[in-house]
Amino acid sequence: INDLDEDDRLVYNTIKAAGNEGIWTRNLKTKTNLHQTVITRSLKNLESKQLIKAIKSVKAPTRKIYMLYELTPSAEVSGGPWFTDQELDTDFVETLTKAIHKFIYSRSFPRKDAYTVFPASRGGFVSAVQIHRFIEESKLTTVDLSLDHINSLLDLLIFDGKIERRISDSGATAMELNDVDDDEPEIVYKAVKDRRGGGNPWTDTPCGKCPVFNDCTDDGLITPRKCIYYRKWLLDF
């Protein structure tokens, strides 16, 4: 940039200061206090030298944003991995959320077996880190996804009512975080059963699958008051 004139250097340095967020042409004019014709000429010169480039922002697609040629636009500008050419890639998002939901569901409930009940001590719910690892190992995408990206997909599933956040090894939900003594409790995710398909809800309870159900009484050796499966089910419901 040593061969740039004073105006071009001012425009270049102003764009450089904007980093990977880029700068809108109107803001560029305000910061440099140059006439629009001078700015337009400088932008053309800098682009021809491949010192800067024009990009579009997903937040303001009609605005022309400039940044240094070698920089990669921030997620705020590009939309991150969910956007392709400033358009939301709904198929990509749906593919990942379906895979994540299936993974969480498989860890939340036993396979269809009339007499299968997960033990109360089972830590089968999964964390965001485990889900992130699952996506990486499954090779569902070549896009490099961060843990924050996975959390945003989990938020979508929570909003859709398909999963819920819980505290690991606890019956509490994430809404009860303030009641937990641990400063940083591990958050895990549990699938929510879809009951719209009908069926008999009784079979979803430990009692409905229990092989010793007929021997269970209020005052006997086998009683609901001492049943760890029933207590765990109530906490998880």
KEDO-213578 format. One record per residue: residue number from 0; residue in three letters; x, y, z of N, C-alpha, C in turn. Coordinates in steps of 0.05 Angstrom, whole numbers, always signed. Layout:
% KEDO-213578
- NUM, ALA, X, Y, Z, X, Y, Z, X, Y, Z
...
//
This chain:
% KEDO-213578
- 0, ILE, +17, -24, +0, +0, +0, +0, +17, +25, +0
- 1, ASN, +43, +22, -4, +60, +45, -3, +56, +64, -27
- 2, ASP, +46, +53, -49, +42, +69, -73, +14, +82, -74
- 3, LEU, -2, +79, -53, -28, +91, -52, -26, +121, -46
- 4, ASP, -45, +136, -59, -45, +164, -52, -59, +169, -26
- 5, GLU, -60, +193, -17, -70, +200, +10, -99, +191, +13
- 6, ASP, -116, +196, -7, -145, +188, -5, -148, +158, -4
- 7, ASP, -134, +144, -22, -136, +115, -23, -127, +102, +4
- 8, ARG, -105, +114, +15, -95, +103, +40, -115, +108, +63
- 9, LEU, -128, +131, +63, -148, +137, +83, -171, +117, +82
- 10, VAL, -180, +112, +57, -203, +93, +53, -194, +65, +61
- 11, TYR, -170, +57, +53, -160, +30, +60, -158, +27, +90
- 12, ASN, -146, +46, +104, -143, +43, +133, -169, +43, +148
- 13, THR, -189, +58, +137, -215, +58, +150, -229, +31, +147
- 14, ILE, -226, +19, +123, -237, -7, +118, -223, -28, +135
- 15, LYS, -197, -25, +137, -181, -44, +153, -190, -43, +183
- 16, ALA, -196, -20, +193, -204, -17, +221, -231, -31, +226
- 17, ALA, -247, -35, +206, -273, -48, +209, -270, -78, +213
- 18, GLY, -246, -89, +207, -242, -118, +210, -260, -135, +193
- 19, ASN, -267, -159, +204, -284, -177, +188, -314, -171, +190
- 20, GLU, -320, -149, +203, -348, -140, +202, -353, -123, +177
- 21, GLY, -332, -112, +166, -335, -95, +142, -347, -68, +149
- 22, ILE, -349, -51, +129, -360, -25, +133, -378, -17, +109
- 23, TRP, -400, -6, +115, -420, +3, +95, -409, +28, +82
- 24, THR, -415, +32, +57, -404, +55, +42, -413, +82, +55
- 25, ARG, -437, +83, +65, -447, +107, +78, -430, +113, +103
- 26, ASN, -425, +93, +119, -408, +97, +142, -379, +104, +135
- 27, LEU, -371, +93, +113, -344, +99, +103, -342, +129, +96
- 28, LYS, -362, +140, +84, -362, +168, +77, -362, +185, +102
- 29, THR, -377, +177, +122, -379, +192, +147, -352, +192, +162
- 30, LYS, -339, +169, +162, -313, +167, +177, -290, +180, +163
- 31, THR, -290, +180, +136, -268, +192, +121, -272, +221, +115
- 32, ASN, -298, +229, +115, -305, +257, +108, -297, +264, +80
- 33, LEU, -296, +244, +63, -289, +248, +35, -314, +251, +18
- 34, HIS, -312, +264, -5, -335, +266, -23, -340, +238, -35
- 35, GLN, -366, +234, -42, -374, +207, -52, -358, +200, -77
- 36, THR, -354, +218, -95, -339, +212, -120, -310, +203, -114
- 37, VAL, -298, +215, -94, -271, +208, -86, -271, +180, -74
- 38, ILE, -291, +174, -57, -293, +147, -45, -298, +126, -66
- 39, THR, -315, +132, -85, -321, +113, -107, -296, +106, -123
- 40, ARG, -280, +127, -129, -255, +123, -144, -235, +107, -128
- 41, SER, -233, +113, -102, -214, +99, -85, -222, +69, -82
- 42, LEU, -248, +64, -80, -257, +36, -77, -250, +20, -102
- 43, LYS, -254, +33, -126, -247, +19, -151, -217, +13, -152
- 44, ASN, -201, +32, -144, -172, +29, -145, -163, +6, -126
- 45, LEU, -174, +6, -102, -167, -14, -82, -177, -42, -90
- 46, GLU, -200, -43, -102, -210, -69, -112, -193, -80, -134
- 47, SER, -185, -63, -153, -169, -71, -175, -142, -82, -166
- 48, LYS, -132, -72, -144, -106, -82, -132, -110, -106, -114
- 49, GLN, -136, -115, -111, -143, -137, -93, -134, -132, -65
- 50, LEU, -138, -107, -56, -133, -99, -29, -158, -100, -12
- 51, ILE, -181, -96, -25, -207, -98, -12, -226, -113, -29
- 52, LYS, -249, -120, -18, -270, -134, -33, -298, -125, -23
- 53, ALA, -317, -127, -40, -345, -120, -33, -360, -145, -26
- 54, ILE, -375, -145, -5, -391, -168, +3, -419, -159, +10
- 55, LYS, -437, -179, +14, -464, -173, +22, -469, -184, +50
- 56, SER, -484, -170, +66, -491, -179, +93, -519, -191, +93
- 57, VAL, -522, -213, +108, -548, -225, +110, -568, -207, +124
- 58, LYS, -558, -189, +141, -576, -171, +155, -585, -148, +138
- 59, ALA, -568, -141, +119, -575, -118, +101, -565, -125, +73
- 60, PRO, -580, -143, +59, -570, -152, +33, -569, -131, +11
- 61, THR, -583, -108, +15, -582, -87, -6, -558, -69, -2
- 62, ARG, -544, -71, +21, -521, -53, +26, -496, -66, +16
- 63, LYS, -478, -50, +6, -452, -59, -3, -432, -55, +20
- 64, ILE, -420, -76, +29, -401, -76, +51, -373, -81, +40
- 65, TYR, -354, -67, +51, -326, -71, +43, -309, -80, +66
- 66, MET, -290, -98, +60, -271, -107, +79, -245, -114, +65
- 67, LEU, -223, -119, +80, -198, -126, +67, -201, -152, +51
- 68, TYR, -187, -154, +30, -189, -176, +11, -184, -203, +24
- 69, GLU, -165, -205, +42, -157, -231, +53, -174, -240, +77
- 70, LEU, -193, -223, +86, -209, -230, +109, -233, -247, +102
- 71, THR, -242, -263, +121, -267, -279, +119, -289, -264, +135
- 72, PRO, -312, -259, +123, -333, -245, +137, -341, -260, +163
- 73, SER, -348, -244, +183, -357, -256, +208, -384, -269, +204
- 74, ALA, -391, -286, +224, -417, -300, +223, -440, -280, +223
- 75, GLU, -436, -257, +236, -457, -236, +236, -462, -226, +208
- 76, VAL, -442, -225, +192, -444, -215, +165, -453, -237, +145
- 77, SER, -440, -260, +147, -445, -282, +127, -469, -299, +135
- 78, GLY, -477, -298, +161, -498, -315, +170, -488, -342, +181
- 79, GLY, -462, -346, +179, -451, -371, +189, -457, -395, +171
- 80, PRO, -455, -419, +181, -458, -443, +165, -487, -448, +156
- 81, TRP, -506, -434, +167, -534, -438, +160, -542, -423, +134
- 82, PHE, -524, -406, +124, -531, -390, +101, -513, -397, +77
- 83, THR, -525, -398, +54, -510, -402, +29, -518, -380, +10
- 84, ASP, -499, -363, +2, -505, -340, -16, -526, -323, -4
- 85, GLN, -524, -317, +22, -542, -299, +37, -570, -311, +39
- 86, GLU, -574, -336, +34, -600, -349, +36, -598, -371, +57
- 87, LEU, -619, -372, +75, -619, -393, +95, -622, -420, +83
- 88, ASP, -603, -438, +89, -604, -465, +78, -621, -483, +96
- 89, THR, -647, -482, +91, -666, -496, +109, -662, -527, +107
- 90, ASP, -655, -537, +84, -650, -566, +82, -627, -575, +99
- 91, PHE, -606, -559, +100, -583, -566, +116, -590, -566, +146
- 92, VAL, -604, -545, +154, -612, -543, +182, -630, -566, +190
- 93, GLU, -649, -573, +172, -668, -594, +178, -654, -621, +180
- 94, THR, -635, -626, +163, -620, -651, +163, -605, -655, +189
- 95, LEU, -593, -633, +199, -577, -635, +223, -595, -638, +248
- 96, THR, -617, -622, +249, -635, -623, +272, -648, -651, +274
- 97, LYS, -655, -663, +252, -667, -689, +252, -647, -710, +263
- 98, ALA, -623, -708, +254, -602, -727, +263, -597, -724, +293
- 99, ILE, -595, -699, +302, -591, -693, +330, -614, -703, +347
- 100, HIS, -638, -698, +338, -662, -707, +353, -663, -738, +355
- 101, LYS, -656, -751, +333, -656, -780, +333, -635, -791, +352
- 102, PHE, -612, -778, +353, -591, -786, +371, -599, -783, +400
- 103, ILE, -610, -760, +407, -619, -754, +434, -641, -773, +442
- 104, TYR, -660, -778, +424, -683, -796, +430, -673, -824, +436
- 105, SER, -654, -833, +420, -643, -861, +424, -630, -864, +451
- 106, ARG, -620, -842, +462, -607, -843, +488, -626, -837, +511
- 107, SER, -650, -827, +505, -669, -820, +525, -688, -842, +532
- 108, PHE, -695, -859, +513, -715, -880, +517, -704, -907, +508
- 109, PRO, -713, -928, +521, -705, -955, +513, -718, -963, +486
- 110, ARG, -706, -983, +473, -718, -992, +449, -745, -1006, +455
- 111, LYS, -761, -1009, +435, -788, -1020, +439, -787, -1049, +449
- 112, ASP, -789, -1051, +474, -789, -1077, +487, -808, -1075, +510
- 113, ALA, -828, -1092, +511, -850, -1090, +530, -840, -1090, +559
- 114, TYR, -817, -1103, +564, -808, -1105, +592, -781, -1090, +597
- 115, THR, -775, -1071, +580, -750, -1056, +583, -755, -1030, +597
- 116, VAL, -741, -1025, +619, -743, -1000, +633, -714, -991, +640
- 117, PHE, -707, -967, +633, -681, -957, +639, -678, -955, +670
- 118, PRO, -655, -964, +681, -652, -961, +710, -650, -932, +718
- 119, ALA, -658, -927, +743, -659, -900, +753, -632, -886, +752
- 120, SER, -610, -902, +755, -584, -891, +756, -572, -886, +728
- 121, ARG, -586, -893, +708, -575, -891, +681, -571, -862, +673
- 122, GLY, -546, -855, +665, -540, -828, +656, -541, -826, +626
- 123, GLY, -564, -832, +614, -566, -835, +585, -569, -809, +570
- 124, PHE, -575, -787, +584, -579, -762, +570, -552, -752, +560
- 125, VAL, -553, -736, +539, -527, -728, +526, -522, -698, +529
- 126, SER, -497, -691, +529, -489, -663, +531, -484, -652, +503
- 127, ALA, -482, -626, +501, -476, -613, +475, -450, -622, +464
- 128, VAL, -430, -627, +481, -404, -636, +473, -406, -664, +460
- 129, GLN, -422, -682, +471, -426, -708, +460, -440, -707, +433
- 130, ILE, -459, -689, +431, -474, -685, +406, -456, -674, +385
- 131, HIS, -439, -655, +393, -419, -644, +374, -401, -666, +363
- 132, ARG, -392, -683, +381, -374, -705, +373, -389, -724, +354
- 133, PHE, -415, -729, +360, -431, -747, +343, -434, -736, +315
- 134, ILE, -438, -710, +312, -441, -698, +286, -415, -700, +270
- 135, GLU, -393, -695, +284, -366, -697, +271, -360, -725, +262
- 136, GLU, -366, -745, +279, -359, -772, +272, -379, -784, +252
- 137, SER, -403, -774, +250, -423, -785, +231, -418, -776, +203
- 138, LYS, -401, -755, +199, -394, -745, +173, -419, -735, +158
- 139, LEU, -438, -725, +173, -463, -714, +160, -457, -689, +143
- 140, THR, -436, -675, +150, -430, -651, +136, -400, -646, +136
- 141, THR, -390, -633, +115, -362, -625, +114, -358, -597, +125
- 142, VAL, -380, -584, +133, -378, -557, +144, -367, -559, +173
- 143, ASP, -349, -543, +180, -337, -542, +207, -356, -528, +226
- 144, LEU, -369, -544, +243, -389, -533, +262, -376, -531, +290
- 145, SER, -381, -508, +302, -371, -504, +329, -391, -514, +350
- 146, LEU, -384, -513, +375, -403, -521, +396, -426, -501, +398
- 147, ASP, -420, -475, +392, -441, -455, +391, -461, -461, +370
- 148, HIS, -452, -471, +347, -471, -478, +325, -489, -501, +334
- 149, ILE, -478, -521, +348, -494, -543, +358, -514, -533, +378
- 150, ASN, -506, -515, +396, -524, -503, +415, -548, -489, +402
- 151, SER, -543, -476, +380, -564, -462, +366, -584, -482, +354
- 152, LEU, -575, -505, +345, -593, -526, +335, -609, -538, +358
- 153, LEU, -596, -541, +381, -610, -551, +404, -632, -532, +413
- 154, ASP, -626, -506, +411, -646, -486, +418, -671, -489, +400
- 155, LEU, -666, -495, +374, -688, -499, +356, -706, -523, +364
- 156, LEU, -693, -544, +371, -707, -568, +380, -723, -563, +406
- 157, ILE, -711, -548, +424, -725, -541, +448, -750, -524, +442
- 158, PHE, -746, -504, +424, -768, -487, +416, -791, -503, +403
- 159, ASP, -784, -524, +388, -804, -541, +375, -816, -561, +394
- 160, GLY, -806, -562, +419, -818, -580, +439, -809, -609, +436
- 161, LYS, -786, -613, +422, -777, -641, +417, -757, -650, +438
- 162, ILE, -743, -632, +451, -724, -639, +471, -726, -619, +494
- 163, GLU, -713, -625, +516, -711, -606, +539, -684, -608, +552
- 164, ARG, -676, -586, +564, -651, -585, +579, -655, -595, +607
- 165, ARG, -635, -610, +617, -636, -619, +644, -609, -617, +656
- 166, ILE, -607, -620, +683, -582, -620, +697, -573, -649, +700
- 167, SER, -549, -655, +693, -539, -682, +694, -541, -694, +721
- 168, ASP, -550, -720, +721, -554, -736, +746, -573, -722, +765
- 169, SER, -593, -708, +754, -613, -695, +771, -639, -695, +757
- 170, GLY, -661, -693, +773, -687, -692, +761, -695, -664, +754
- 171, ALA, -679, -645, +760, -686, -617, +755, -683, -610, +726
- 172, THR, -698, -590, +717, -696, -580, +690, -678, -556, +691
- 173, ALA, -670, -546, +667, -653, -523, +665, -665, -498, +677
- 174, MET, -692, -497, +679, -705, -474, +691, -700, -472, +721
- 175, GLU, -690, -495, +732, -685, -495, +761, -656, -492, +767
- 176, LEU, -640, -481, +749, -612, -478, +753, -605, -462, +778
- 177, ASN, -621, -442, +784, -615, -425, +807, -616, -440, +833
- 178, ASP, -629, -463, +833, -632, -478, +858, -609, -499, +861
- 179, VAL, -591, -499, +842, -569, -519, +844, -544, -506, +856
- 180, ASP, -532, -520, +875, -509, -509, +889, -484, -507, +871
- 181, ASP, -480, -527, +853, -457, -527, +836, -457, -502, +818
- 182, ASP, -433, -489, +817, -431, -464, +802, -435, -469, +772
- 183, GLU, -425, -492, +763, -427, -498, +734, -438, -526, +730
- 184, PRO, -463, -531, +735, -475, -557, +731, -474, -565, +702
- 185, GLU, -469, -591, +696, -469, -600, +669, -497, -602, +658
- 186, ILE, -501, -590, +635, -527, -590, +622, -528, -613, +602
- 187, VAL, -550, -629, +604, -554, -650, +585, -581, -647, +572
- 188, TYR, -586, -664, +552, -611, -661, +536, -626, -687, +536
- 189, LYS, -653, -685, +538, -671, -707, +539, -693, -703, +518
- 190, ALA, -699, -724, +503, -720, -722, +484, -748, -722, +497
- 191, VAL, -767, -709, +485, -794, -708, +495, -811, -726, +478
- 192, LYS, -825, -745, +490, -841, -763, +475, -865, -749, +462
- 193, ASP, -869, -756, +436, -892, -745, +421, -916, -763, +425
- 194, ARG, -936, -754, +439, -959, -770, +445, -982, -765, +426
- 195, ARG, -977, -749, +405, -999, -743, +386, -1007, -768, +370
- 196, GLY, -989, -788, +369, -995, -811, +352, -1014, -830, +366
- 197, GLY, -1023, -824, +390, -1042, -842, +403, -1027, -863, +419
- 198, GLY, -1040, -886, +421, -1027, -908, +437, -1036, -907, +466
- 199, ASN, -1025, -924, +481, -1032, -926, +509, -1011, -914, +527
- 200, PRO, -1016, -890, +538, -996, -877, +555, -987, -894, +579
- 201, TRP, -1004, -913, +587, -997, -930, +610, -972, -946, +605
- 202, THR, -967, -954, +580, -943, -970, +574, -917, -953, +575
- 203, ASP, -920, -927, +577, -896, -910, +579, -887, -908, +608
- 204, THR, -903, -917, +627, -895, -915, +655, -881, -941, +663
- 205, PRO, -865, -940, +684, -852, -965, +694, -872, -986, +702
- 206, CYS, -895, -977, +713, -915, -996, +722, -927, -1012, +698
- 207, GLY, -930, -998, +676, -942, -1011, +652, -924, -1032, +640
- 208, LYS, -898, -1032, +646, -879, -1051, +635, -868, -1070, +656
- 209, CYS, -875, -1065, +681, -862, -1080, +704, -871, -1109, +704
- 210, PRO, -852, -1128, +704, -859, -1157, +705, -870, -1167, +731
- 211, VAL, -866, -1151, +753, -876, -1159, +779, -899, -1140, +787
- 212, PHE, -913, -1129, +768, -935, -1110, +773, -956, -1122, +791
- 213, ASN, -963, -1148, +786, -985, -1161, +801, -977, -1166, +830
- 214, ASP, -951, -1165, +837, -943, -1169, +864, -938, -1143, +879
- 215, CYS, -943, -1120, +866, -938, -1094, +878, -962, -1085, +894
- 216, THR, -957, -1078, +919, -979, -1069, +937, -969, -1044, +953
- 217, ASP, -988, -1032, +967, -980, -1008, +982, -964, -1015, +1007
- 218, ASP, -967, -1039, +1018, -954, -1046, +1043, -937, -1071, +1041
- 219, GLY, -931, -1081, +1017, -916, -1105, +1014, -886, -1100, +1010
- 220, LEU, -872, -1122, +1003, -843, -1119, +998, -838, -1103, +972
- 221, ILE, -856, -1106, +953, -855, -1091, +928, -876, -1070, +929
- 222, THR, -868, -1045, +930, -887, -1023, +934, -878, -998, +918
- 223, PRO, -897, -983, +907, -890, -959, +892, -873, -939, +908
- 224, ARG, -877, -939, +935, -862, -920, +951, -832, -925, +952
- 225, LYS, -824, -950, +947, -796, -957, +947, -784, -962, +919
- 226, CYS, -801, -959, +899, -792, -965, +872, -775, -942, +860
- 227, ILE, -749, -948, +855, -731, -928, +844, -739, -921, +816
- 228, TYR, -750, -940, +801, -758, -934, +773, -781, -914, +772
- 229, TYR, -800, -919, +790, -824, -901, +791, -816, -873, +799
- 230, ARG, -799, -871, +819, -790, -845, +829, -775, -830, +807
- 231, LYS, -757, -844, +793, -742, -832, +771, -760, -824, +749
- 232, TRP, -780, -840, +743, -799, -833, +721, -814, -808, +728
- 233, LEU, -823, -805, +753, -837, -781, +761, -820, -756, +758
- 234, LEU, -794, -758, +765, -776, -735, +763, -771, -728, +734
- 235, ASP, -770, -748, +716, -764, -744, +688, -788, -736, +671
- 236, PHE, -812, -740, +682, -836, -736, +666, -839, -707, +658
//
